[in-house]
Amino acid sequence: MKTVNDHVRRDREGELERDPMNGLTALELAEALEINIEELRRREQAGELFSVLRPAQRRGRDYPAFQAWPDIAGEPLQRVMKTLGGLESTDRYGFFAGVTDLLLGLTPVEVLSGSALTARKLEPEARLLLSASMETRLQAVVIAADALVHLRAA
């Protein structure tokens, strides 16, 4: 019998790789991270994870799938989330999903994962950033997150 965790892993190889903002339920994200629901809620309360209420939903929240991706989950995501601080979940969603000049035309998810998620022509500098060390890529995303926080505060 397949578990939700099997489903999430299979999707991560296919659907989730194409759409990092694909919504997971709390149970799906918890199983993908190999934690229980209580720990997931604790991490969300601590600002280490985030969820969004989709416009068509009346209840329940979706967790963007990239939060379970191996290269992003854990310390990298926690550092970016700490920088984003008290921003609303919709601002966080927009930050991670949006292409930005601060990251050379890439999204924060692409930079953190070290891979462009859509086929498009990239500038040489963007390709260089994607091939940089994880620490360099993470620092670039943290700087972009800090710029967003300062922009929202202005």
C-alpha positions in Angstrom: 0.0 0.0 0.0 1.4 3.4 -1.0 1.5 6.1 1.6 1.2 9.9 1.1 5.0 10.0 1.5 5.4 7.7 -1.5 3.0 10.0 -3.5 5.0 13.1 -2.5 8.3 11.6 -3.4 7.0 10.4 -6.8 5.5 13.8 -7.5 8.8 15.5 -6.4 10.5 13.6 -9.3 7.8 14.8 -11.7 5.1 17.4 -10.9 6.8 19.1 -8.0 10.0 19.6 -9.9 8.1 21.6 -12.5 6.0 23.6 -10.1 7.7 24.5 -6.8 4.6 26.4 -5.7 2.4 23.3 -6.1 0.3 23.1 -2.9 0.8 20.3 -0.5 -1.5 19.6 2.5 -0.1 19.7 6.0 0.0 15.9 6.0 1.8 15.7 2.7 4.4 18.2 3.7 4.9 16.6 7.1 5.4 13.2 5.6 7.8 14.6 2.9 9.8 16.2 5.7 9.5 13.0 7.8 8.0 14.9 10.7 4.7 14.7 12.5 1.9 17.3 12.1 2.6 18.8 15.5 6.2 19.5 14.5 5.1 20.9 11.2 2.8 23.3 13.1 5.6 24.2 15.5 7.9 25.0 12.6 5.3 27.1 10.9 4.6 29.0 14.2 8.4 29.5 14.5 8.5 31.0 11.0 10.5 28.2 9.5 7.8 27.2 7.1 4.8 28.9 5.6 1.4 28.2 4.1 -1.1 30.1 2.1 -4.9 30.1 1.9 -5.7 29.8 -1.8 -8.5 32.1 -3.1 -10.9 29.4 -3.9 -10.5 27.6 -0.5 -12.7 28.2 2.5 -10.5 26.2 4.9 -7.2 24.4 4.9 -3.9 25.8 3.8 -1.5 24.8 1.2 2.3 24.6 1.7 4.4 25.3 -1.4 6.1 22.1 -2.4 9.6 23.5 -2.6 9.7 23.6 1.2 10.2 19.8 1.0 12.8 19.8 -1.7 16.1 18.3 -0.3 18.3 21.2 -1.3 16.0 23.8 0.2 14.4 22.2 3.3 16.1 22.7 6.6 18.9 25.3 7.2 18.7 27.1 3.8 14.9 27.7 4.1 15.2 28.6 7.7 17.8 31.3 7.0 15.7 32.8 4.2 12.5 32.6 6.3 14.3 34.3 9.2 15.3 37.2 6.9 11.7 37.5 5.7 10.7 37.8 9.3 7.2 39.2 9.9 6.1 39.5 6.2 2.7 38.1 5.4 2.5 34.6 3.9 1.4 36.1 0.6 4.5 38.3 0.5 6.6 35.2 1.2 4.9 33.2 -1.5 5.4 36.1 -4.0 9.1 36.3 -3.0 9.8 32.7 -3.6 7.8 32.4 -6.8 8.8 35.7 -8.4 11.6 36.3 -10.9 13.8 39.2 -9.7 16.6 41.3 -11.1 18.3 41.0 -7.8 18.9 37.3 -8.6 19.7 38.0 -12.3 16.3 37.0 -13.6 15.9 33.9 -11.5 13.5 33.0 -8.7 14.7 32.4 -5.2 13.6 28.7 -5.6 15.7 28.4 -8.7 18.8 29.9 -7.0 18.4 27.8 -3.9 18.0 24.6 -6.0 20.8 25.5 -8.4 18.6 24.9 -11.4 16.4 26.9 -13.7 12.9 25.4 -13.5 11.6 26.7 -16.8 13.3 26.5 -20.2 14.5 30.0 -21.1 17.6 31.8 -22.2 19.7 32.8 -19.2 22.3 35.5 -19.0 25.9 34.1 -18.4 25.9 35.7 -14.9 22.6 33.8 -14.0 24.2 30.5 -15.2 27.2 31.3 -13.0 25.0 32.0 -10.0 23.2 28.7 -10.5 26.5 26.8 -10.6 27.9 28.6 -7.5 28.3 26.9 -4.1 25.2 26.5 -2.0 26.5 29.0 0.5 27.0 31.6 -2.3 23.5 31.0 -3.7 21.9 31.1 -0.2 23.6 34.4 0.5 22.3 35.9 -2.7 18.8 34.8 -1.8 19.1 36.2 1.7 20.3 39.6 0.3 17.2 39.6 -2.0 14.9 38.7 0.9 16.4 41.5 3.0 15.8 44.0 0.1 12.1 42.9 0.0 11.8 43.4 3.8 13.3 46.9 3.5 11.0 47.7 0.5 7.9 46.7 2.5 9.0 48.7 5.5 9.5 51.9 3.5 
